[in-house]
């Protein structure tokens, strides 16, 4: 049975959030409120549920406090992705703590003759909703596919994170580009003189 909270779009949002920090390259794509706004605009699953958005006067103005909260969430999401494969109990503790802090609640929804559940937050903060959705999606992947599906790229010059939603669960690299680089390097190493 597939967990009702499982959503590949939200899982990808979690991965994208973690990967706004590139530790090997020293790059941070989440340093300003404008960058946070762009990230949220590019990831509609990170926004509050449509029914909540219709109740208010639209999305609240983002502040430096919102940025700080999302950056803290990023640390948690990245830690979960980095540790799940080697310390699933610690990853679960991080997820559970993050869900408690975000005041996550499950909600049953109905639209177009379809029922589903989603996890959202009753807090009026974008960061709380982002935490509730991304952490519950990662929890769902761990529960349905196992903690080994969360990981860090095996590329020697890459620390990007990924979630492997493939059928065979054998992903080791964040992208095909990193896998290709590793393959070329291994080939050259085998065929170099000396």
Buried (B, 14 or more C-beta within 10 A) or exposed (E): EEBBBBBEEBBBBBBBBBBBBEEEEEEBBBEEBEBBBEBBEEBEBBBBBEEBEEEEEEEEEBEEEBBEBBBBBBEBBBBBBBBBBEBBEEBBEBBEEBBEBBBBEEEEEEEEEEEEEBBBBEBEBBBBBBBBBBBBBBBBBBBBBBBBBBBBBBBEEBBBBBBBBEEEEEBBBBEEEBBEBBEEEEEEEEEEEE
